[in-house]
Amino acid sequence: MLVLPDGSEITLAITLGDPDADNGAGRFVREYDASAHGLISIVGMADVPEFPIVWMVSGSSLLLGATTGDRAISEELQAIIELHLGLFFIQTAPVAPHLARFRIAPNALANDSRTVH
């Protein structure tokens, strides 16, 4: 449970995906040669994607992807995700040590408003 600056509470769940999984997310991240990936689900916040957001690390970039036709990832949500993914990467160091070395630069958006460098 997270408390936002306006006092509202949300739930943010982050998972670390299996790189060998034979599912849509696994195929998607292999296509981008990602070194790690997972899903993010948000409950209790207005105007967030209905379906889980796919995150992946490819080279020196963090990419976030919403399902086609789903709501866009707002700047506020992206900032929340960046902060908590950084903490998640440190916490998962025992099983994914390469993620603990990855640094997220807050609010560094690419032109597509979904790629964080």
KETITI-903158 format. One record per atom (N, C-alpha, C): atom name; z, x negated, y negated; residue in three letters. Coordinates in nm, 3 decimals. Example, Ala and Ser with C-alpha at 12.3 -4.5 7.8 and 13.67 -1.06 7.14 Angstrom:
BEGIN
<N <0.780 -1.319 0.569> ALA>
<CA <0.780 -1.230 0.450> ALA>
<C <0.780 -1.320 0.330> ALA>
<N <0.708 -1.285 0.225> SER>
<CA <0.714 -1.367 0.106> SER>
<C <0.787 -1.290 -0.003> SER>
***
This chain:
BEGIN
<N <0.000 -0.086 0.117> MET>
<CA <0.000 0.000 0.000> MET>
<C <0.000 -0.090 -0.123> MET>
<N <-0.091 -0.062 -0.215> LEU>
<CA <-0.100 -0.136 -0.341> LEU>
<C <-0.075 -0.040 -0.457> LEU>
<N <-0.007 -0.090 -0.558> VAL>
<CA <0.015 -0.011 -0.679> VAL>
<C <-0.076 -0.068 -0.787> VAL>
<N <-0.163 0.017 -0.841> LEU>
<CA <-0.257 -0.023 -0.945> LEU>
<C <-0.188 -0.021 -1.082> LEU>
<N <-0.248 -0.087 -1.181> PRO>
<CA <-0.187 -0.090 -1.315> PRO>
<C <-0.154 0.048 -1.373> PRO>
<N <-0.232 0.151 -1.335> ASP>
<CA <-0.204 0.286 -1.386> ASP>
<C <-0.093 0.357 -1.309> ASP>
<N <-0.035 0.287 -1.209> GLY>
<CA <0.074 0.344 -1.130> GLY>
<C <0.029 0.415 -1.003> GLY>
<N <-0.100 0.435 -0.986> SER>
<CA <-0.148 0.502 -0.865> SER>
<C <-0.138 0.407 -0.746> SER>
<N <-0.127 0.465 -0.628> GLU>
<CA <-0.113 0.386 -0.505> GLU>
<C <-0.238 0.403 -0.420> GLU>
<N <-0.285 0.291 -0.365> ILE>
<CA <-0.399 0.294 -0.275> ILE>
<C <-0.366 0.214 -0.150> ILE>
<N <-0.444 0.238 -0.047> THR>
<CA <-0.434 0.159 0.075> THR>
<C <-0.564 0.082 0.090> THR>
<N <-0.552 -0.047 0.114> LEU>
<CA <-0.667 -0.135 0.131> LEU>
<C <-0.651 -0.203 0.266> LEU>
<N <-0.749 -0.185 0.354> ALA>
<CA <-0.745 -0.247 0.486> ALA>
<C <-0.863 -0.344 0.497> ALA>
<N <-0.834 -0.467 0.539> ILE>
<CA <-0.936 -0.570 0.553> ILE>
<C <-0.934 -0.619 0.697> ILE>
<N <-1.052 -0.631 0.757> THR>
<CA <-1.062 -0.682 0.894> THR>
<C <-1.148 -0.808 0.895> THR>
<N <-1.127 -0.889 0.998> LEU>
<CA <-1.210 -1.007 1.025> LEU>
<C <-1.297 -0.972 1.143> LEU>
<N <-1.429 -0.977 1.123> GLY>
<CA <-1.522 -0.936 1.227> GLY>
<C <-1.548 -1.043 1.332> GLY>
<N <-1.592 -0.998 1.447> ASP>
<CA <-1.632 -1.086 1.556> ASP>
<C <-1.777 -1.128 1.533> ASP>
<N <-1.804 -1.259 1.515> PRO>
<CA <-1.941 -1.302 1.486> PRO>
<C <-2.040 -1.273 1.599> PRO>
<N <-1.989 -1.251 1.721> ASP>
<CA <-2.076 -1.225 1.834> ASP>
<C <-2.088 -1.078 1.868> ASP>
<N <-2.030 -0.992 1.785> ALA>
<CA <-2.031 -0.848 1.813> ALA>
<C <-2.174 -0.794 1.815> ALA>
<N <-2.200 -0.708 1.912> ASP>
<CA <-2.331 -0.646 1.924> ASP>
<C <-2.325 -0.507 1.860> ASP>
<N <-2.309 -0.507 1.727> ASN>
<CA <-2.307 -0.382 1.653> ASN>
<C <-2.381 -0.402 1.521> ASN>
<N <-2.388 -0.299 1.440> GLY>
<CA <-2.463 -0.307 1.315> GLY>
<C <-2.412 -0.416 1.222> GLY>
<N <-2.281 -0.426 1.206> ALA>
<CA <-2.225 -0.528 1.116> ALA>
<C <-2.255 -0.667 1.169> ALA>
<N <-2.239 -0.688 1.299> GLY>
<CA <-2.266 -0.819 1.358> GLY>
<C <-2.411 -0.861 1.340> GLY>
<N <-2.502 -0.769 1.363> ARG>
<CA <-2.644 -0.801 1.344> ARG>
<C <-2.677 -0.828 1.198> ARG>
<N <-2.617 -0.749 1.109> PHE>
<CA <-2.641 -0.765 0.966> PHE>
<C <-2.597 -0.903 0.917> PHE>
<N <-2.478 -0.947 0.956> VAL>
<CA <-2.428 -1.076 0.908> VAL>
<C <-2.500 -1.194 0.974> VAL>
<N <-2.544 -1.178 1.097> ARG>
<CA <-2.623 -1.285 1.160> ARG>
<C <-2.756 -1.302 1.087> ARG>
<N <-2.811 -1.192 1.039> GLU>
<CA <-2.936 -1.197 0.964> GLU>
<C <-2.919 -1.282 0.837> GLU>
<N <-2.799 -1.280 0.779> TYR>
<CA <-2.771 -1.357 0.658> TYR>
<C <-2.705 -1.492 0.689> TYR>
<N <-2.695 -1.528 0.817> ASP>
<CA <-2.635 -1.654 0.859> ASP>
<C <-2.495 -1.671 0.800> ASP>
<N <-2.417 -1.564 0.806> ALA>
<CA <-2.282 -1.567 0.750> ALA>
<C <-2.187 -1.646 0.840> ALA>
<N <-2.096 -1.718 0.776> SER>
<CA <-1.996 -1.794 0.853> SER>
<C <-1.876 -1.708 0.889> SER>
<N <-1.857 -1.595 0.819> ALA>
<CA <-1.749 -1.501 0.849> ALA>
<C <-1.784 -1.367 0.786> ALA>
<N <-1.727 -1.262 0.844> HIS>
<CA <-1.750 -1.128 0.789> HIS>
<C <-1.640 -1.034 0.834> HIS>
<N <-1.640 -0.916 0.776> GLY>
<CA <-1.545 -0.814 0.814> GLY>
<C <-1.572 -0.687 0.737> GLY>
<N <-1.477 -0.595 0.746> LEU>
<CA <-1.489 -0.466 0.679> LEU>
<C <-1.370 -0.444 0.587> LEU>
<N <-1.392 -0.365 0.484> ILE>
<CA <-1.286 -0.327 0.390> ILE>
<C <-1.291 -0.175 0.376> ILE>
<N <-1.176 -0.111 0.394> SER>
<CA <-1.165 0.034 0.374> SER>
<C <-1.061 0.059 0.265> SER>
<N <-1.090 0.156 0.179> ILE>
<CA <-1.002 0.191 0.069> ILE>
<C <-0.971 0.339 0.076> ILE>
<N <-0.843 0.373 0.065> VAL>
<CA <-0.800 0.513 0.066> VAL>
<C <-0.710 0.535 -0.055> VAL>
<N <-0.730 0.647 -0.123> GLY>
<CA <-0.643 0.684 -0.234> GLY>
<C <-0.694 0.647 -0.371> GLY>
<N <-0.817 0.597 -0.379> MET>
<CA <-0.876 0.559 -0.508> MET>
<C <-1.001 0.643 -0.528> MET>
<N <-1.018 0.697 -0.648> ALA>
<CA <-1.134 0.781 -0.677> ALA>
<C <-1.261 0.698 -0.688> ALA>
<N <-1.372 0.758 -0.653> ASP>
<CA <-1.505 0.698 -0.671> ASP>
<C <-1.525 0.565 -0.600> ASP>
<N <-1.468 0.551 -0.481> VAL>
<CA <-1.493 0.431 -0.400> VAL>
<C <-1.589 0.469 -0.288> VAL>
<N <-1.656 0.370 -0.229> PRO>
<CA <-1.745 0.403 -0.116> PRO>
<C <-1.669 0.480 -0.007> PRO>
<N <-1.737 0.578 0.050> GLU>
<CA <-1.676 0.660 0.156> GLU>
<C <-1.664 0.581 0.285> GLU>
<N <-1.765 0.497 0.312> PHE>
<CA <-1.768 0.419 0.435> PHE>
<C <-1.715 0.279 0.408> PHE>
<N <-1.671 0.208 0.512> PRO>
<CA <-1.620 0.072 0.491> PRO>
<C <-1.725 -0.018 0.424> PRO>
<N <-1.674 -0.108 0.342> ILE>
<CA <-1.756 -0.209 0.276> ILE>
<C <-1.764 -0.329 0.369> ILE>
<N <-1.883 -0.385 0.386> VAL>
<CA <-1.899 -0.508 0.465> VAL>
<C <-1.881 -0.626 0.369> VAL>
<N <-1.796 -0.721 0.405> TRP>
<CA <-1.787 -0.846 0.329> TRP>
<C <-1.838 -0.958 0.419> TRP>
<N <-1.899 -1.059 0.359> MET>
<CA <-1.940 -1.174 0.436> MET>
<C <-1.945 -1.297 0.347> MET>
<N <-1.919 -1.410 0.411> VAL>
<CA <-1.929 -1.540 0.344> VAL>
<C <-2.053 -1.606 0.398> VAL>
<N <-2.144 -1.639 0.308> SER>
<CA <-2.269 -1.706 0.346> SER>
<C <-2.287 -1.823 0.250> SER>
<N <-2.279 -1.944 0.302> GLY>
<CA <-2.285 -2.062 0.217> GLY>
<C <-2.165 -2.062 0.125> GLY>
<N <-2.190 -2.068 -0.005> SER>
<CA <-2.080 -2.067 -0.101> SER>
<C <-2.064 -1.932 -0.170> SER>
<N <-2.124 -1.828 -0.112> SER>
<CA <-2.120 -1.695 -0.174> SER>
<C <-2.043 -1.594 -0.089> SER>
<N <-1.973 -1.507 -0.159> LEU>
<CA <-1.911 -1.390 -0.097> LEU>
<C <-1.999 -1.273 -0.131> LEU>
<N <-2.044 -1.201 -0.028> LEU>
<CA <-2.129 -1.085 -0.051> LEU>
<C <-2.056 -0.960 -0.005> LEU>
<N <-2.068 -0.854 -0.085> LEU>
<CA <-2.009 -0.725 -0.053> LEU>
<C <-2.123 -0.625 -0.042> LEU>
<N <-2.119 -0.545 0.063> GLY>
<CA <-2.226 -0.448 0.084> GLY>
<C <-2.173 -0.311 0.117> GLY>
<N <-2.217 -0.212 0.041> ALA>
<CA <-2.184 -0.073 0.070> ALA>
<C <-2.299 -0.012 0.149> ALA>
<N <-2.271 0.089 0.225> THR>
<CA <-2.372 0.161 0.302> THR>
<C <-2.474 0.224 0.208> THR>
<N <-2.600 0.215 0.245> THR>
<CA <-2.707 0.276 0.165> THR>
<C <-2.676 0.423 0.141> THR>
<N <-2.683 0.465 0.016> GLY>
<CA <-2.656 0.603 -0.020> GLY>
<C <-2.510 0.632 -0.050> GLY>
<N <-2.421 0.535 -0.025> ASP>
<CA <-2.279 0.553 -0.054> ASP>
<C <-2.253 0.518 -0.201> ASP>
<N <-2.134 0.546 -0.249> ARG>
<CA <-2.098 0.513 -0.387> ARG>
<C <-2.105 0.361 -0.408> ARG>
<N <-2.136 0.320 -0.531> ALA>
<CA <-2.141 0.178 -0.565> ALA>
<C <-1.999 0.121 -0.573> ALA>
<N <-1.990 -0.010 -0.564> ILE>
<CA <-1.863 -0.080 -0.577> ILE>
<C <-1.840 -0.106 -0.726> ILE>
<N <-1.738 -0.043 -0.784> SER>
<CA <-1.712 -0.057 -0.927> SER>
<C <-1.655 -0.196 -0.957> SER>
<N <-1.658 -0.234 -1.085> GLU>
<CA <-1.600 -0.362 -1.124> GLU>
<C <-1.451 -0.366 -1.096> GLU>
<N <-1.381 -0.253 -1.118> GLU>
<CA <-1.238 -0.247 -1.091> GLU>
<C <-1.212 -0.269 -0.941> GLU>
<N <-1.288 -0.202 -0.857> LEU>
<CA <-1.271 -0.218 -0.714> LEU>
<C <-1.306 -0.360 -0.671> LEU>
<N <-1.411 -0.415 -0.727> GLN>
<CA <-1.450 -0.552 -0.691> GLN>
<C <-1.338 -0.649 -0.725> GLN>
<N <-1.274 -0.634 -0.840> ALA>
<CA <-1.165 -0.722 -0.879> ALA>
<C <-1.048 -0.711 -0.780> ALA>
<N <-1.018 -0.589 -0.737> ILE>
<CA <-0.911 -0.569 -0.638> ILE>
<C <-0.948 -0.636 -0.506> ILE>
<N <-1.072 -0.618 -0.464> ILE>
<CA <-1.119 -0.677 -0.339> ILE>
<C <-1.114 -0.829 -0.346> ILE>
<N <-1.162 -0.887 -0.456> GLU>
<CA <-1.161 -1.033 -0.471> GLU>
<C <-1.021 -1.090 -0.455> GLU>
<N <-0.926 -1.029 -0.523> LEU>
<CA <-0.787 -1.076 -0.518> LEU>
<C <-0.733 -1.070 -0.375> LEU>
<N <-0.752 -0.958 -0.310> HIS>
<CA <-0.692 -0.939 -0.178> HIS>
<C <-0.770 -1.010 -0.067> HIS>
<N <-0.900 -1.029 -0.084> LEU>
<CA <-0.974 -1.109 0.014> LEU>
<C <-0.929 -1.254 0.007> LEU>
<N <-0.903 -1.305 -0.113> GLY>
<CA <-0.853 -1.442 -0.126> GLY>
<C <-0.722 -1.460 -0.050> GLY>
<N <-0.632 -1.364 -0.062> LEU>
<CA <-0.506 -1.370 0.012> LEU>
<C <-0.530 -1.356 0.163> LEU>
<N <-0.620 -1.267 0.200> PHE>
<CA <-0.654 -1.246 0.340> PHE>
<C <-0.709 -1.375 0.402> PHE>
<N <-0.794 -1.447 0.327> PHE>
<CA <-0.852 -1.570 0.379> PHE>
<C <-0.743 -1.674 0.408> PHE>
<N <-0.643 -1.681 0.323> ILE>
<CA <-0.532 -1.774 0.347> ILE>
<C <-0.451 -1.729 0.468> ILE>
<N <-0.424 -1.600 0.480> GLN>
<CA <-0.344 -1.548 0.590> GLN>
<C <-0.413 -1.562 0.725> GLN>
<N <-0.546 -1.563 0.727> THR>
<CA <-0.618 -1.573 0.855> THR>
<C <-0.652 -1.717 0.891> THR>
<N <-0.599 -1.814 0.817> ALA>
<CA <-0.629 -1.955 0.842> ALA>
<C <-0.606 -1.998 0.988> ALA>
<N <-0.504 -1.948 1.058> PRO>
<CA <-0.487 -1.991 1.197> PRO>
<C <-0.605 -1.956 1.288> PRO>
<N <-0.677 -1.846 1.259> VAL>
<CA <-0.791 -1.806 1.343> VAL>
<C <-0.926 -1.834 1.278> VAL>
<N <-0.927 -1.853 1.146> ALA>
<CA <-1.051 -1.881 1.073> ALA>
<C <-1.023 -1.984 0.964> ALA>
<N <-0.997 -2.110 1.003> PRO>
<CA <-0.957 -2.211 0.904> PRO>
<C <-1.059 -2.234 0.793> PRO>
<N <-1.186 -2.214 0.820> HIS>
<CA <-1.288 -2.234 0.717> HIS>
<C <-1.273 -2.134 0.601> HIS>
<N <-1.216 -2.018 0.629> LEU>
<CA <-1.196 -1.920 0.522> LEU>
<C <-1.086 -1.961 0.426> LEU>
<N <-0.985 -2.032 0.474> ALA>
<CA <-0.875 -2.075 0.388> ALA>
<C <-0.924 -2.172 0.281> ALA>
<N <-1.034 -2.240 0.307> ARG>
<CA <-1.090 -2.335 0.210> ARG>
<C <-1.186 -2.267 0.111> ARG>
<N <-1.226 -2.143 0.140> PHE>
<CA <-1.322 -2.072 0.054> PHE>
<C <-1.249 -2.019 -0.069> PHE>
<N <-1.304 -2.043 -0.186> ARG>
<CA <-1.243 -1.996 -0.311> ARG>
<C <-1.332 -1.890 -0.375> ARG>
<N <-1.269 -1.783 -0.418> ILE>
<CA <-1.340 -1.675 -0.485> ILE>
<C <-1.321 -1.690 -0.635> ILE>
<N <-1.433 -1.697 -0.707> ALA>
<CA <-1.430 -1.703 -0.853> ALA>
<C <-1.432 -1.561 -0.906> ALA>
<N <-1.323 -1.512 -0.962> PRO>
<CA <-1.318 -1.372 -1.008> PRO>
<C <-1.424 -1.339 -1.112> PRO>
<N <-1.480 -1.219 -1.096> ASN>
<CA <-1.574 -1.161 -1.191> ASN>
<C <-1.700 -1.243 -1.214> ASN>
<N <-1.741 -1.322 -1.118> ALA>
<CA <-1.867 -1.396 -1.130> ALA>
<C <-1.972 -1.317 -1.053> ALA>
<N <-2.037 -1.224 -1.121> LEU>
<CA <-2.130 -1.132 -1.057> LEU>
<C <-2.272 -1.182 -1.065> LEU>
<N <-2.346 -1.160 -0.960> ALA>
<CA <-2.490 -1.184 -0.962> ALA>
<C <-2.557 -1.061 -1.023> ALA>
<N <-2.685 -1.065 -1.040> ASN>
<CA <-2.759 -0.954 -1.101> ASN>
<C <-2.747 -0.824 -1.024> ASN>
<N <-2.721 -0.831 -0.894> ASP>
<CA <-2.714 -0.708 -0.815> ASP>
<C <-2.576 -0.642 -0.821> ASP>
<N <-2.482 -0.701 -0.894> SER>
<CA <-2.346 -0.649 -0.913> SER>
<C <-2.269 -0.637 -0.783> SER>
<N <-2.315 -0.702 -0.678> ARG>
<CA <-2.243 -0.696 -0.551> ARG>
<C <-2.218 -0.834 -0.492> ARG>
<N <-2.279 -0.937 -0.545> THR>
<CA <-2.264 -1.071 -0.490> THR>
<C <-2.168 -1.149 -0.579> THR>
<N <-2.064 -1.204 -0.519> VAL>
<CA <-1.965 -1.281 -0.593> VAL>
<C <-1.983 -1.426 -0.555> VAL>
<N <-1.989 -1.515 -0.654> HIS>
<CA <-2.006 -1.658 -0.627> HIS>
<C <-1.874 -1.730 -0.646> HIS>
***
